[in-house]
Structures are given as C-alpha cells and as structure tokens.
C-alpha cells in the first residue's frame, strides 16, 4: 500500500511540474504584451488613449439651515409704553393674528376722549350753520323783495312827476325830489342784493369751514384709535416663538428702531444656504438637484433643488464664497431647525467629454500641457482643461479623440495642480 502511494505521487509530480512552468511562461507573456501595448516608444512609460467619458460632477459645500424670506419675524412695538401683559413664551406655537402682548392704554384712552369731544364740537358748529344759514338767507331775500317794491314805487313816482312837470302841473323842486327818492330806492335795492349774495357766499364758506373742522377732528380721533390699537401686538405669521426679549412690567421706548418683544419662526418654511467656493460657482444654476445631510441625522440624506444664487459674495477665512439658496424637497417637519450645519452636494448635469488621466497633465511655463505620442516621438501639447471627475480631467481643446498621451510625463517636469 505504501509503495503504490509513492508511485502515485511520483506520477502526479511529473504532470504538475510542466503545468506550473507553462503557467509561469503564459503570465510573463501576458505581462509583456500589456507593457508593450501600453508603451508607445521612447521607453517613457505607458500611454492612455484620449476618449470620451461621462462626467457626473458634484460641487461640495458647507451650509446651514435658514428660514426663508418672511419665515422669521421680529414682533415689536411701534409706540412707547409699559408692558401690561405678555402672552408668549419660548417654544409656544402661535397662529397668525394671535395676541402676543398688550401695553397700557390709559393715556391713549384719555386722548381718544379729547379727540371725540373735538369732533362733537365740530359737528355742533356744523349743525348750527345748517340751521341758521337758511334763516339769514331768507331775511336777505325779504330785504331784496322790499327794496325792489320801493324801487318800483319810486320809479313810478318819478315818471309821474316828469309828466306833470312837462304839462306844468309840478314844479322843478317836486321833480327833483321824486328823482332823488327813486335814486335812493335803487341804491337800497343794490345794497340788499349784495347782502343776499354775501349771505349765500358766507353760508357756503361757513359750511366748508365747519366741514373741514369736522373732518380734521374725525381724522384726529381715528389717528388716536389707530395708535391705541398699537398697544395690542399680534403675530403676523404662524410659527414657533424662538426668543422673548421683553418681560411684563418693562417700559419700552419706541424710537428709530421698534423694540423687539418676540421672534417667531415658521419651521415649515426653511431652506438651506450653501456657501459655494468662487471656483465652482460658475457651474451652479437654478434647478439643479441637491443632496445634503445634517449632523443631527448623519445617516439620512435630504433632497433639494437650487432655487437661487445670491449675487453678492461673502468672505470666509479669506476665501470668496457665494450663497446658494436650496429649496428642501423632502418632508422635514420636526427634523430640521434653523442654524443646523449641512454638508451639501450639488449634483451637476452629466456630460460626455474628452478626458485624460489627471496624472497626464503638467503645468509648465504658465501653460497646462500633456505629452502626445505622434510620429514616433512625444510632443509637448498645450491644452485647456475643464471639469475634473475623480482621477480624470476634461480636455476642452488641445487634443483629439483617439490620440495617445503619456500617462506619467517626465519626472523632471513640474506637476500640474490637482
């Protein structure tokens, strides 16, 4: 049994030794073929064919959760006074129009009473004018009628004496007296008519004056009532009370800046402000998809979309950055809160571009260059680089599809910035 086992092992070794040698030779041949196909002459190293690749680039930024415009409101007082009652506390949920605080109203109530008295006085004067004006006009009209009758009588008398004087029945003195009485009657009639006109005009002016006084008194009363309404502070939006700056019993003084009582935030109207480096801001446009995470929920990805790119820049640590407003697409109620730090990825559109390995690019003499195998030797070729996706870089111009570039340019050349 032992002899047969030894014979079997000897028999297998005869076959294993040639097989292992053959495998080693094949592996060496494959490696030689790969190196040979990767080298394009000159012994400078492997090459890479310029071809098209699909770039799905992203822009990474750090941001923060912020309330949307109009979603954070500081409720303040437009008038000065002492806080009588404060009906809000931090964390309270408030609805739109809900009373937040009340100020004392005694002084304003007194002013309203004074303005009401002024309005009542103006209305009394208007009533007096409306009652007396018709009587004055009636008296003036009666005087005009009386003097018209006197003037007609005097005119008839003058005409009669003129006829008598022509026939010798009246003397010159009697005629002159009749003419004088007629002239006086005419003058009295003119004066009465002027008095009637003045009465009518005066009545209109008095009506205008008392109407203006009444309107001014009514406006003053309304202004006092409006000012009193400022003593009741209501919430302009629905949200959560984020901070309280004034307490009951304190006296607030309204000046150029209204004193803030509470700050209310609508947690259902949040956005993400991503701070994008100026190098990448040219790639960002409204409508692009966004993915972000927050430190409070690192395992959850939130989706969004670029809403706007702010035109003004901010400087952080001597780096120019632009704010990109991101609209949150996923439900986030109860999860996200203002000022949470976010890690944002802006997903740019996919592009099919000519690309070469990033290690093939060098920066020499102020130019971005690659080494192209052509006509049996390497040629230094200036290129214009574009986007970068991992280990590959887009070549906008300088090389054509199908050309071969040196994967590792000469070591004595400075490397390009990566």
BELVEN-V859661 format. One line per field, one symbol per residue. ss: DSSP state (H for helix, E for strand, - for the rest). phi: phi as a letter, one per 30 degrees, with the letter a starting at -180 (. if undefined). psi: psi as a letter, one per 40 degrees, with the letter a starting at -180 (. if undefined). Layout:
ss = ???
phi = ???
psi = ???
//
This chain:
ss = -HHHHHHHHHHHHHHHHHHHHHHHHHHHHHHHHHHHHHE------EEEE-EEEEE--EEEEEEEEEE----EEEEE----EEEEEE------EE----EEEEE--HHHHHHHHHHHHHHHHHHHHHHHHHHHHHHHHHHHHHHHHHHHHHHHHHHHHHHHHHHHHHH----HHHHHHHHHHHHHHHHHHHHHHHHHHHHHHHHHHHHHHHHHHHHHHHHHHHHHHHHHH--EEE----EEEEEE------EE-------EEEEEE----EEEEEEEE---HHH-----EEEEEE--EEEEEEEEEEEEEEEEEEEE--EEEEEEEEEE------------EEEEEEE---EEEEEEEHHH-EEE--EEEEEEEE--EEEEEE-EEEEEE--EEEEEE------EEE--------E---
phi = .dddddddddddddddddddddddddddddddddddddccjiickdcbddbcbcccdbccacbadbdddjcbbcdbccbdlcddaccbbdjdcbcdiddcabcdbeddddddddddddddddddddddddddedddddddddddddddddddddddddddddddddcidbdddddddddddddddddddddddddddddddddddddddddddddddddddddddddddddcccddbclbdcabcbcdjdcccdbdcdddcbccbddcbcbcccccdddcdddcbejddbbbbbddbddccccabdcacdddcbcbhicdbcdcdcddcddbdiccbeiddbccbcddddbcbdbbddddcbcbhibcbbccdahiadcdbdbcdbdbbiccbdcdakbcdjdccddbeeddcddddc
psi = dddddddddddddddddddddddddddddddddddddeifiefeiiihhhihihhgiihhihaihiiiheehhhhiheiiihhdhhfiihehhiiheihdiiiiedddddddddddddddddddddddddddddddddddddddddddddddddddddddddddddeeeiiddddddddddddddddddddddddddddddddddddddddddddddddddddddddddeehhiheihahhdiheiiieihihhbdhhhhdihhhheegiihhhhhiddedeehiieiiihiiiddgdehhiiaihdihhdiiihhffhhiihhhhhhdihehediiiehhihhhhhiiihhihiiideehihhfeihiihhhhfeihhhhiihibihgbeihhhdidiihdihihdgiideiiiih.
//
